[in-house]
Amino acid sequence: MSQKPLADQLRPTRIDDFVGQEHLLGTNGLLTKLLAKQRQTGFFPSLIFWGPPGSGKTTLARIITNQLQRPFHEFSAVNTSIKDIEKIIPRPEDPSSQLTFASSEPAFVISPVVFIDEIHRFNKSQQDALLPHVENGQILLLGATTENPSFSVIGPLLSRCRVLVFQPLNEDQLGVIARRAVSLLSQTLTPAAEQFLITAANGDARVALTTLQIASHLAETPEIQVGEIETALQKRQLAFDHGGEEFYNTISALHKSIRGSDPDAALYWLARMLEAGQDPLYIARRLIRLASEDIGLADANALSVAVAAYQACHFLGLPECNLALAEAAVYMAKSPKDNSLYTAYQAAAADVHEHGNLPVPLHIRNAPTKLMKQLGYAKGYRYHHSPTGEKEPDVVYLPDQLKNRRYLPGSSCPA
C-alpha cells in the first residue's frame, strides 16, 4: 500500500477525469470554450480560482497547464517571495527562455504559467510587484484563494484576471471520488460508511481522501466500516451528519429559532452542528446574514456581534470559538426583529433591474473640473450641513423617474 497521500495518488491529469465544477467545464462552460479557442489563437487569460478547500483548484490549474503545453511553475504564497517568481520569468534578451506556440500564422511567443496557491497571503507590496509581469504578458497567472478576492487581491491585479468561483463538491461528486479511491486501494466501503464519509467531508475532497486513507489502514477486512471512518475522523456520527437534506434542515432550524426569538432552541441547533463537526465559519457567515436580514435596524449592534463571532472563529477555531458563536446566536435570538431593511433593499434592487442605469441627477453629480461645472454638474446643490441646506430641504436625490419612490417604512420625500 503506497505511503503517498491518497489525494496525490488519485489526482487526475485530464479534464475528462476531473470531478466537479461543471459550470466551468461543461459543454458551455467558460474554461471549455477558452481551452478550445486557445488551440487556434494561443490566447488564454490570467485567472484567479476562488473557492473552498478541496474543490479542485490546484488540480485544475495543473490540468489546464498540460493542455496549454506551457512551462508550469507552482508556488505557495505562504513561503514564496517575488524574487522566487522573477527567477523563472522569461527575459526578452534571452530568446532561448521563450517558447513559440505553433498554430496558424503567425506563431505566438508564449510565457510560462505561474500558479500561486493562497494568493491572498501576498501583501499589497508583493501583489504590486507581481502586477507588471501579468500586465505585460511575461507570465500567465493562475491564482488560488479561499478568501474573497475582492478584499484580499488588489484592484489593479484583480482587473487583469478573471475570477472563477469554485463550488464545494456535492454528494454525488464526492461519491465518485470515494469509489475511485477505494478501487485504487483494492478495498470497498459499506453503503453506510460511504454516506458517512461523504457527509462528513462537507464538500471537501481532500478531507474525504485523507480520512479514507487513514480508515483503510485501520480496517481489519477489505470492507471499510462506519466505525473505521468515525475513528479516522475522530468524531461521533450524529444525526446531523446522515445526509445533505438534514444539513439544510438543521441550519434552517437555527435560523428560524433565532428569527422566532427562542434562544434555547438556537443554542440546541447550534450545538447540533458544532458537535457534528460543521465548519464554524459557515455558521458565522449565516449569522452575519441573519443579523442584517431579520434584525436589521432594530438593533444595529447585532451585525457587529456577528462579525466579531466570525473573527473569533478565525482566531481560535473549534472548540474554543463555540462560545463566541453561542453568544452571537443568543444575542440575536433576544434582539428585537425588523426585516424592513431586507424588504427595502429587495424593492430597490427590483427598481434597478426594471429601470436600468438611470442617470444621476445633475445637481448631485461630482464637478471636479470647470467643464463639468459649465455642463451643469452640481448646479444648485446645497450642502446639507450648512445653514441654507438645513432650511431648504427640497433636494431630490433619486433619479427623476423614481423621485417619489420610498423603500423604507416611515421615510418621506425631502420635498
PLY file of the C-alpha trace (Angstrom):
ply
format ascii 1.0
element vertex 415
property float x
property float y
property float z
element edge 414
property int vertex1
property int vertex2
end_header
0.00 0.00 0.00
1.51 3.34 -1.07
2.50 5.83 1.61
1.94 8.73 -0.78
-1.11 10.87 0.17
-4.20 9.39 -1.44
-5.21 12.81 -2.77
-1.99 12.91 -4.81
-2.32 9.31 -5.96
-5.82 9.98 -7.25
-5.20 13.46 -8.70
-6.47 13.46 -12.31
-4.34 14.72 -15.19
-7.11 15.09 -17.79
-10.23 17.25 -17.79
-12.32 14.19 -18.65
-11.33 12.68 -15.29
-11.87 15.86 -13.27
-14.88 15.77 -10.93
-16.95 18.86 -10.17
-17.16 22.48 -11.37
-19.46 21.62 -14.29
-20.41 25.29 -14.58
-16.84 25.92 -15.74
-16.08 22.68 -17.55
-19.42 21.69 -19.06
-20.26 21.98 -22.76
-20.94 25.71 -22.44
-18.50 26.32 -19.58
-16.11 29.25 -19.76
-12.98 27.11 -19.39
-14.19 24.66 -22.01
-14.59 27.47 -24.53
-11.32 29.19 -23.61
-9.32 25.98 -23.96
-10.91 25.24 -27.32
-10.18 28.74 -28.63
-6.60 28.83 -27.41
-5.73 25.97 -29.76
-6.49 28.36 -32.62
-5.36 31.70 -31.20
-2.83 30.90 -28.49
-4.68 33.25 -26.13
-5.53 32.29 -22.55
-6.24 34.79 -19.76
-4.85 35.01 -16.26
-7.31 33.52 -13.79
-7.98 33.51 -10.06
-9.74 30.45 -8.68
-11.85 31.31 -5.63
-13.44 28.52 -3.68
-13.39 26.33 -0.57
-10.61 23.85 0.24
-10.71 20.54 -1.59
-12.77 21.80 -4.54
-10.07 21.13 -7.17
-8.35 24.48 -7.66
-4.77 23.18 -7.76
-5.68 20.08 -9.75
-7.49 22.09 -12.40
-4.59 24.56 -12.68
-2.24 21.66 -13.46
-4.63 20.13 -15.98
-5.09 23.46 -17.77
-1.34 23.91 -18.00
-0.98 20.43 -19.51
-3.49 21.36 -22.19
-1.79 24.69 -22.84
1.56 22.89 -23.19
3.37 25.64 -21.36
6.07 25.54 -18.68
4.48 25.30 -15.25
5.80 26.77 -12.00
3.89 26.22 -8.78
4.33 28.40 -5.70
2.66 28.89 -2.35
2.26 32.47 -1.17
2.99 31.25 2.36
6.70 30.71 1.67
7.37 32.43 -1.67
8.92 35.82 -2.39
8.52 37.84 -5.56
12.23 37.24 -6.26
11.50 33.50 -6.43
8.92 34.14 -9.12
11.07 36.61 -11.04
13.77 33.96 -11.42
11.58 31.94 -13.80
10.24 34.85 -15.87
11.50 34.76 -19.49
13.73 37.68 -20.43
13.34 39.43 -23.81
17.13 39.47 -24.24
17.24 35.67 -23.91
15.18 34.16 -26.75
16.05 30.65 -25.63
14.00 31.15 -22.49
10.82 31.63 -24.52
8.70 29.17 -26.42
6.64 29.59 -29.55
3.11 28.37 -29.91
2.67 26.77 -33.32
-0.73 27.34 -34.86
-1.84 29.10 -37.99
0.37 32.01 -38.99
1.79 33.87 -37.23
3.39 31.92 -34.38
2.91 33.31 -30.88
5.51 33.87 -28.22
4.09 32.47 -25.02
5.04 32.76 -21.39
5.07 30.21 -18.56
2.15 29.51 -16.28
2.77 30.68 -12.72
0.39 29.09 -10.24
0.27 30.78 -6.84
-1.66 28.93 -4.16
-3.20 31.01 -1.35
-2.51 34.18 -3.33
-4.48 36.16 -0.75
-1.48 35.75 1.60
0.64 38.01 -0.60
0.66 41.50 0.90
-0.08 44.63 -1.13
3.57 45.28 -1.95
4.08 41.74 -3.20
0.96 41.96 -5.36
2.09 45.33 -6.72
5.42 43.75 -7.70
3.60 40.90 -9.45
1.34 43.23 -11.42
3.71 44.36 -14.24
4.67 40.76 -15.07
0.99 39.90 -15.53
0.21 43.12 -17.35
2.94 42.78 -19.99
2.30 39.06 -20.54
5.60 37.78 -19.15
3.63 35.23 -17.14
0.18 33.70 -17.29
-1.02 33.88 -13.70
-3.25 31.24 -12.15
-4.03 32.09 -8.53
-5.98 30.10 -5.97
-7.64 31.50 -2.86
-10.19 30.54 -0.25
-10.73 34.22 0.61
-12.94 36.67 -1.26
-10.53 38.21 -3.82
-12.49 41.46 -3.73
-10.97 42.04 -0.29
-7.70 40.10 -0.50
-6.40 40.91 -4.01
-5.53 44.47 -5.05
-7.81 46.09 -7.62
-5.22 46.53 -10.41
-4.24 42.85 -10.28
-7.87 41.78 -10.00
-8.78 43.81 -13.10
-6.21 41.89 -15.15
-7.52 38.48 -14.13
-10.84 36.73 -14.47
-12.17 35.40 -11.16
-13.73 31.92 -11.40
-15.83 30.76 -8.46
-15.44 27.11 -7.42
-18.32 25.35 -5.67
-17.98 22.76 -2.88
-18.34 19.25 -4.26
-21.81 17.80 -3.87
-22.56 14.33 -2.53
-22.71 12.67 -5.94
-19.32 14.10 -6.89
-17.74 13.07 -3.59
-19.24 9.61 -4.11
-17.47 9.29 -7.46
-14.15 10.26 -5.87
-14.65 7.91 -2.90
-15.40 4.95 -5.18
-12.33 5.68 -7.31
-10.24 5.82 -4.15
-11.37 2.52 -2.65
-10.87 0.87 -6.02
-7.29 2.15 -6.05
-6.85 0.84 -2.51
-8.33 -2.54 -3.54
-10.93 -2.14 -0.82
-14.65 -1.37 -0.58
-16.89 0.82 1.56
-20.13 -0.26 3.14
-23.02 1.96 1.96
-23.33 3.44 5.45
-19.59 4.16 5.65
-19.61 5.79 2.21
-22.55 8.02 3.14
-20.98 9.00 6.45
-17.66 9.79 4.77
-19.33 11.91 2.07
-21.47 13.88 4.51
-18.64 14.44 6.99
-16.33 15.69 4.22
-18.70 18.64 3.74
-17.79 19.25 0.09
-14.02 18.87 0.60
-12.45 16.09 -1.49
-9.15 16.32 0.38
-10.87 15.70 3.72
-12.67 12.69 2.25
-9.49 11.18 0.79
-7.32 11.82 3.85
-9.96 10.25 6.08
-10.36 7.30 3.75
-6.63 6.64 3.62
-6.43 6.53 7.42
-9.53 4.32 7.63
-8.08 1.92 5.07
-5.09 1.32 7.36
-7.39 0.80 10.35
-9.70 -1.66 8.57
-9.41 -5.31 9.62
-11.13 -6.52 6.44
-11.16 -5.35 2.79
-14.53 -3.70 3.52
-14.23 -0.40 5.38
-16.94 0.09 8.03
-18.55 3.18 9.55
-16.53 2.62 12.73
-13.23 2.98 10.88
-14.40 6.21 9.25
-15.52 7.54 12.64
-12.15 6.68 14.18
-10.28 8.30 11.32
-12.39 11.44 11.67
-12.16 11.39 15.47
-15.80 12.37 15.79
-19.07 10.64 16.62
-21.69 10.04 13.98
-24.51 12.44 14.82
-27.95 12.68 13.21
-26.87 15.92 11.58
-24.31 14.00 9.55
-26.66 11.50 7.94
-27.46 13.36 4.75
-27.47 16.58 2.82
-31.15 17.27 3.49
-30.57 17.08 7.24
-27.77 19.61 6.92
-30.10 22.18 5.34
-32.88 21.30 7.77
-30.59 22.00 10.73
-29.26 25.33 9.53
-32.87 26.29 8.74
-33.87 25.33 12.28
-31.14 27.57 13.72
-32.20 30.49 11.53
-35.90 30.15 12.32
-35.25 29.70 16.07
-33.35 32.99 16.16
-35.96 34.70 13.99
-38.60 33.38 16.39
-36.69 34.77 19.41
-36.10 31.38 21.08
-32.53 31.44 22.49
-32.76 27.91 23.95
-33.69 26.36 20.61
-30.99 28.44 18.93
-28.38 27.03 21.33
-29.57 23.47 20.72
-29.40 23.65 16.91
-26.08 25.45 17.07
-24.67 22.68 19.28
-26.06 20.03 16.91
-23.99 21.48 14.09
-20.81 22.25 16.03
-20.65 18.88 17.80
-21.11 17.15 14.43
-18.06 18.97 13.11
-19.68 21.60 10.91
-17.35 24.41 9.79
-17.78 27.22 12.37
-17.03 29.83 9.71
-20.02 28.65 7.70
-22.27 29.10 10.74
-20.74 32.51 11.44
-21.45 33.62 7.87
-25.09 32.57 8.25
-25.33 34.58 11.49
-23.95 37.67 9.73
-26.62 37.37 7.06
-29.29 36.78 9.71
-28.25 39.89 11.64
-28.93 42.08 8.61
-31.96 40.21 7.29
-34.03 39.58 10.43
-32.81 42.16 12.96
-31.54 44.94 10.76
-32.14 48.45 12.04
-33.98 47.25 15.16
-30.55 46.56 16.69
-27.62 47.56 14.51
-25.22 46.09 17.09
-26.31 42.59 16.07
-24.24 42.86 12.89
-21.17 43.87 14.91
-21.66 40.92 17.25
-21.99 38.51 14.29
-18.86 39.86 12.59
-16.94 39.64 15.86
-18.02 36.00 16.19
-16.74 35.30 12.68
-13.37 36.85 13.58
-13.26 34.80 16.78
-13.74 31.64 14.72
-10.80 32.70 12.54
-8.59 33.40 15.54
-9.50 30.41 17.70
-11.09 27.63 15.68
-13.00 24.81 17.33
-13.67 24.07 20.12
-12.64 27.44 21.59
-14.81 29.52 19.28
-18.03 27.69 20.09
-18.92 30.12 22.90
-18.41 33.12 20.60
-20.94 31.60 18.20
-23.27 30.80 21.09
-23.03 34.38 22.33
-23.90 35.72 18.88
-26.80 33.29 18.41
-28.33 34.05 21.83
-27.81 37.82 21.39
-29.68 37.75 18.10
-32.43 35.48 19.42
-33.05 38.02 22.21
-32.82 41.05 19.92
-35.89 42.83 18.53
-36.67 41.78 14.96
-37.17 44.00 11.91
-36.91 42.92 8.27
-37.71 46.34 6.79
-34.11 46.75 5.62
-34.29 43.41 3.81
-37.58 44.19 2.08
-36.44 47.75 1.27
-33.30 46.51 -0.43
-35.31 43.94 -2.41
-37.57 46.75 -3.66
-34.62 48.98 -4.56
-32.90 46.12 -6.41
-36.13 45.42 -8.31
-36.20 49.06 -9.48
-32.57 48.83 -10.58
-33.34 45.81 -12.75
-36.58 47.28 -14.09
-35.28 50.76 -14.96
-31.63 50.03 -15.79
-28.91 52.65 -15.39
-30.93 55.79 -14.75
-28.80 58.95 -15.00
-27.60 60.62 -11.81
-29.42 63.97 -11.40
-27.14 66.83 -12.46
-27.34 68.70 -9.17
-25.81 65.80 -7.17
-23.09 64.86 -9.67
-19.43 65.40 -8.87
-17.97 68.52 -10.52
-14.16 68.48 -10.17
-13.47 70.34 -13.44
-14.54 73.65 -14.99
-16.13 71.87 -17.97
-18.31 69.77 -15.70
-19.49 72.88 -13.90
-20.31 74.52 -17.23
-22.37 71.45 -18.15
-24.46 71.91 -15.01
-22.86 69.30 -12.77
-23.57 70.09 -9.07
-25.51 73.23 -10.07
-27.83 74.35 -7.28
-26.66 71.73 -4.83
-26.91 72.90 -1.22
-24.61 71.36 1.37
-26.95 69.77 3.88
-24.95 70.78 6.95
-24.82 74.46 6.02
-27.48 76.88 7.36
-29.09 77.18 3.92
-29.01 73.45 3.47
-30.90 72.86 6.69
-33.53 75.47 5.81
-34.06 74.27 2.23
-34.56 70.50 2.40
-36.06 70.18 -1.10
-33.08 68.48 -2.76
-34.13 65.35 -4.68
-31.52 62.58 -4.59
-33.23 59.90 -6.67
-33.42 59.85 -10.49
-36.43 61.73 -11.89
-38.29 58.50 -12.73
-38.10 57.41 -9.09
-38.17 60.75 -7.27
-41.27 59.87 -5.23
-40.25 56.25 -4.54
-39.84 55.26 -0.89
-38.43 51.90 0.17
-38.26 52.15 3.97
-41.40 52.48 6.13
-41.72 55.91 7.66
-39.40 57.67 5.24
-40.77 60.68 3.41
-39.92 62.72 0.32
-37.50 65.60 1.01
-39.71 67.95 -0.98
0 1
1 2
2 3
3 4
4 5
5 6
6 7
7 8
8 9
9 10
10 11
11 12
12 13
13 14
14 15
15 16
16 17
17 18
18 19
19 20
20 21
21 22
22 23
23 24
24 25
25 26
26 27
27 28
28 29
29 30
30 31
31 32
32 33
33 34
34 35
35 36
36 37
37 38
38 39
39 40
40 41
41 42
42 43
43 44
44 45
45 46
46 47
47 48
48 49
49 50
50 51
51 52
52 53
53 54
54 55
55 56
56 57
57 58
58 59
59 60
60 61
61 62
62 63
63 64
64 65
65 66
66 67
67 68
68 69
69 70
70 71
71 72
72 73
73 74
74 75
75 76
76 77
77 78
78 79
79 80
80 81
81 82
82 83
83 84
84 85
85 86
86 87
87 88
88 89
89 90
90 91
91 92
92 93
93 94
94 95
95 96
96 97
97 98
98 99
99 100
100 101
101 102
102 103
103 104
104 105
105 106
106 107
107 108
108 109
109 110
110 111
111 112
112 113
113 114
114 115
115 116
116 117
117 118
118 119
119 120
120 121
121 122
122 123
123 124
124 125
125 126
126 127
127 128
128 129
129 130
130 131
131 132
132 133
133 134
134 135
135 136
136 137
137 138
138 139
139 140
140 141
141 142
142 143
143 144
144 145
145 146
146 147
147 148
148 149
149 150
150 151
151 152
152 153
153 154
154 155
155 156
156 157
157 158
158 159
159 160
160 161
161 162
162 163
163 164
164 165
165 166
166 167
167 168
168 169
169 170
170 171
171 172
172 173
173 174
174 175
175 176
176 177
177 178
178 179
179 180
180 181
181 182
182 183
183 184
184 185
185 186
186 187
187 188
188 189
189 190
190 191
191 192
192 193
193 194
194 195
195 196
196 197
197 198
198 199
199 200
200 201
201 202
202 203
203 204
204 205
205 206
206 207
207 208
208 209
209 210
210 211
211 212
212 213
213 214
214 215
215 216
216 217
217 218
218 219
219 220
220 221
221 222
222 223
223 224
224 225
225 226
226 227
227 228
228 229
229 230
230 231
231 232
232 233
233 234
234 235
235 236
236 237
237 238
238 239
239 240
240 241
241 242
242 243
243 244
244 245
245 246
246 247
247 248
248 249
249 250
250 251
251 252
252 253
253 254
254 255
255 256
256 257
257 258
258 259
259 260
260 261
261 262
262 263
263 264
264 265
265 266
266 267
267 268
268 269
269 270
270 271
271 272
272 273
273 274
274 275
275 276
276 277
277 278
278 279
279 280
280 281
281 282
282 283
283 284
284 285
285 286
286 287
287 288
288 289
289 290
290 291
291 292
292 293
293 294
294 295
295 296
296 297
297 298
298 299
299 300
300 301
301 302
302 303
303 304
304 305
305 306
306 307
307 308
308 309
309 310
310 311
311 312
312 313
313 314
314 315
315 316
316 317
317 318
318 319
319 320
320 321
321 322
322 323
323 324
324 325
325 326
326 327
327 328
328 329
329 330
330 331
331 332
332 333
333 334
334 335
335 336
336 337
337 338
338 339
339 340
340 341
341 342
342 343
343 344
344 345
345 346
346 347
347 348
348 349
349 350
350 351
351 352
352 353
353 354
354 355
355 356
356 357
357 358
358 359
359 360
360 361
361 362
362 363
363 364
364 365
365 366
366 367
367 368
368 369
369 370
370 371
371 372
372 373
373 374
374 375
375 376
376 377
377 378
378 379
379 380
380 381
381 382
382 383
383 384
384 385
385 386
386 387
387 388
388 389
389 390
390 391
391 392
392 393
393 394
394 395
395 396
396 397
397 398
398 399
399 400
400 401
401 402
402 403
403 404
404 405
405 406
406 407
407 408
408 409
409 410
410 411
411 412
412 413
413 414
